[in-house]
Amino acid sequence: MKKTGKKGLLLVFTGNGKGKTTAALGLAFRALGHGQRVAMVQFIKGDRQSGELKSAGCFADMFDVHVMGRGFTWKSDDLEKDIAKARAAWKFACEILRKNQHQLVILDELTYLVTYKMISEEDLLAGLSSRPAGMHVVVTGRGASPGLIEAADLVTDMREIKHPYAKGVKAQKGIEF
């Protein structure tokens, strides 16, 4: 097979196990190490200060992070606001893809927008397929839709085998956030 230039890959990190966002951030730091620009849009997470956001600040001129959610939807005080923010975040993410200023774009917890019917799978796939040919995109979140899995070049299913939360251990700095 003859190589015809760089192909932007669509990578999906899904499943019930921990590590989807962490894996995406590993790719971000790898890309940054090669001088590539990275953007990350977080669709569900709120403005809680996380270690990854603090670290991203060290790369302020190369790593654009946009936290666009109101927090986890299962704790929502106003689901309509969550839906409106999610749709606005998706529109914003599509604009990032269209502008083509980044070599890697991470769409963190995007799968939930389809799962919760905030956007349709068709809209998701249309937005992703309109990205520039050489741009890599990572989508994270549980329950990736069948169409997203089919469209992806790489799919990793994070499977939970054991988690400290089951024994009452709360989220800890440096591990979960």
N, C-alpha and C positions, 0 to 999 in steps of 0.2 A: 504494500500500500504506500503510495507516494504521499509525502507530507506537503500540505498546501498552505501552510501558515498557521498561526495561532488560532485555536478554536476556543472561544469562551465557553466554559463549562457551567452547567447548572448542577449544583450539589445540594442534596437534601439530607439533613440530619433530623431524624424523627424517632419516635418510640417513647416508651414510658420511663426509660432509664435516664439518669442524670448525665450531663455532659454535652448536650447539643450546642448550647451557646458557647461553652468552653472550647469545644472542637472548632467552632467557627472563629473564635478569637485566636486560636492557635494559627489558623490560616491567615488571619489578619496580620499577626505579628510576623509571620513568615514573609508575606507580601511586602510589609513595611521594610523588612530587612533587605529587600531587593529594590528599595526605592520606589515602590508602587504606591499609588494613592488608594485609600480604602474608605468606604462609607458604610455606616451601619445605621439601620433604622430599627428601633425597638418598638414593636406594635402594642404590646400589652403592658410591659413593665412600666411602673411609674417613676417618679423622680427620686426614689430612694438611692442614696449614694452607695455605689458598689465599687469594689476594688478594680474591676475592669474599666469603669468610667474614669476613675482616678488615674489609672495607668495610661489610658488613651490620651489624657491631657499632655503627656510627655511627647506626643506626636501630633500636637495641635495643627501643624501645617500640612500633615499628610493623612490624618485619620479623623474623618468627620463623623461624629456620633450624634444621632438625633433620637432622643427618648420621647416618644409621641403618645404613649398610653397613659391611662389614669390608674394603673395598678391592675391586679388580677381580677378578671371579670366575675369570678365566683364570690368576690367580696364587694361587689359593686353596690353603690348607693343609688345609682342612676344608669341603668343599662342603655337608655337612649343616648346619653352623653357618651358612653363608651363606644357605641356603634358609630356615632358621628365622628368621634376622634379617630376611630379605626379607619373609616372611609377616607378621612382627610389625610391620614398617614399613608394610606395606599396611594392616593393621588400624588402626594409628595414623593413617595418612593418611585413611582413611574416617571416623575420629572427627573429624579436623579439618574435613572436608567437612560432616559432620553438625552440628557445633557452630555453623557459620555465623558465625564471628568475623572472617573475612578477606574482602576483596573479590576478591583474586587468590590462587590456590594453585598453586604450581609443584611438579610431581611429576617430579623430575629423574631420568632414566634408568629410568623406570618400564617402558618397553617391554621391557627385558631380563627382567623378571619373567615375562612371557608367553613370550618367546623361549626362555628356559631352563626353562620349565614349572614355575616356582615358584608361580605362580597361573595360573588358567585365564583365557582371554579373556572368558568369560562373567562371572567374578567381577569382572574389571577393568571391563567395561562396566556391570555392575549398580552397582558402587560409584560410577562417574562419573555415571551417570544419576540417582543418588539425591541429588546435590548440590542446594543451593538454586537456585532459578530465576535469580537475579541474580548468581551467583558465576561468575567467570572461572577456568578451569583450564587450565594449560599442562602438556602431557606431552612429555618429551624422551626421546630415545634412538634408536639405530639399529633398523631392522627393525620399524617399527610394524606391528601386525597388520592384516589387512584389515578386521576389525570396528571397530577403533579409527579407522582412516582413514574408514570410512563414517560413524561417529558424530560425527566432528569437524566443526566449522564452518570451520576453516581448517587446512590441512596445508601445511607447507613442507618440501621435501626438500632437505637440504643435500648438495650433490654435490661430492665432492672432485675437483678438477682437478689440483692440485699441492700438495704438502705438504713442508716442509723435512725432516721425519723420513725421507723417502725418500733424502735425501742425507746421512743420519747426524746431523742436527742434533737434539739432545735438547730436551725440553720446557723452556721458559724462563719464569721469573717474569714476570708481567704479560701473558703471551700465552696460555700453556696453563693456568696455575694462579695 
